[in-house]
Amino acid sequence: VVDAALTDEESQVVLNKHKEVISGAGGDIKFENTWGRRRLGYEINKKRHGIYYMLWAEGDGDAIEEMERQFGYDDNVIKFFVVIVEDLQKAYNDFETLKAEPQKNANLVSEKLGA
């Protein structure tokens, strides 16, 4: 989640920077979802809104560690969450299926993602 005070262009710069970090650390971004500006579930650092992005990436422990480290250093990233799954393609397909009917499937999302 990126700070909503950023313009669309600025948020893309932040996103692209972190995509390069992942690639540079040996990771590979397979899928990307942009959810846009949304209200946060709770206030973080006196911010009530954020720009949501979801990156689906493959990488070893070093790539994940570097990604988490760089997210933590970036003041424009107000929240991030890493989920490790066994089969990335299956998790992505299941997620897209669940997204099609969010009310019906709300309780199943974490189960399907393996979280």
Buried (B, 14 or more C-beta within 10 A) or exposed (E): BBBBEBEEEBBBEBBEEBBEBBBEBEBEBEBEEEEEEEEBEEEBEEBEBBBBBBBBBBBEEEBBEBBEEBBEEBEBBBBBEEEEBEEBEEBBEBBEEBEEEEEEBEEEBEEBBEE
